[in-house]
Amino acid sequence: MHSRAYIDFKCPDDVFEFTEFFDGHVFVSERGAQYKVIVEYAPSQCVPKPSAKKMDVKGLYSKIQIILSSSN
């Protein structure tokens, strides 16, 4: 299983502490599966600001159902 997370640290020094602690850390699931953490620095350290525009999802499900039923 692969996962990815982007973290915006408030203090630049926290990045080094986080990397030192988590890089190479192994998490073990309830079933005993092991997952090793690899910490990488993002090529662009800019984090996009949240969009003020909200996505209109009203009726989206019914529109998808109509499209799917017409394609059969």
C-alpha positions in Angstrom: 0.0 0.0 0.0 1.3 3.4 -1.0 0.2 6.7 0.6 1.4 10.2 0.3 1.1 13.2 2.6 2.1 16.8 2.2 2.8 18.7 5.4 3.1 22.4 5.8 5.3 23.0 8.8 5.0 26.4 10.6 8.7 26.4 11.6 11.4 25.3 9.1 13.4 23.6 11.8 10.4 21.2 12.4 11.1 19.6 9.0 14.5 18.3 10.2 13.0 16.9 13.5 10.2 15.3 11.6 12.6 13.7 9.1 14.9 12.5 11.8 12.0 10.8 13.6 9.9 9.3 10.8 12.4 8.5 7.9 12.8 4.8 8.0 10.2 4.3 10.7 8.2 1.1 10.4 4.5 1.0 11.1 2.9 -2.4 11.8 -0.8 -3.0 11.0 -3.2 -5.0 13.2 -2.5 -8.0 10.8 1.2 -7.7 11.2 2.0 -6.1 7.8 4.9 -3.7 7.9 5.0 -0.3 6.2 8.2 1.6 6.1 8.1 5.4 6.0 10.2 7.3 3.4 10.4 11.1 3.9 11.2 13.1 0.8 11.4 16.9 0.4 9.0 18.3 -2.2 10.7 19.9 -5.2 8.5 23.0 -4.7 8.1 24.1 -1.1 5.1 26.3 -1.9 1.8 25.0 -0.5 -1.3 26.1 -2.5 -3.7 28.3 -0.5 -7.2 26.8 -0.1 -9.7 27.9 -2.7 -12.4 30.3 -1.5 -14.6 28.9 -4.3 -16.8 26.0 -3.2 -17.5 23.2 -5.6 -21.1 22.8 -6.5 -22.0 19.2 -6.0 -25.8 19.5 -5.9 -27.3 17.0 -8.2 -23.9 15.7 -9.2 -24.7 12.1 -8.4 -27.9 12.1 -10.4 -26.1 13.7 -13.4 -23.5 10.9 -13.3 -26.2 8.3 -13.2 -27.9 9.9 -16.2 -24.7 9.9 -18.1 -23.9 6.3 -17.2 -27.4 5.1 -18.1 -27.4 6.8 -21.5 -24.0 5.3 -22.4 -25.3 1.7 -22.1 
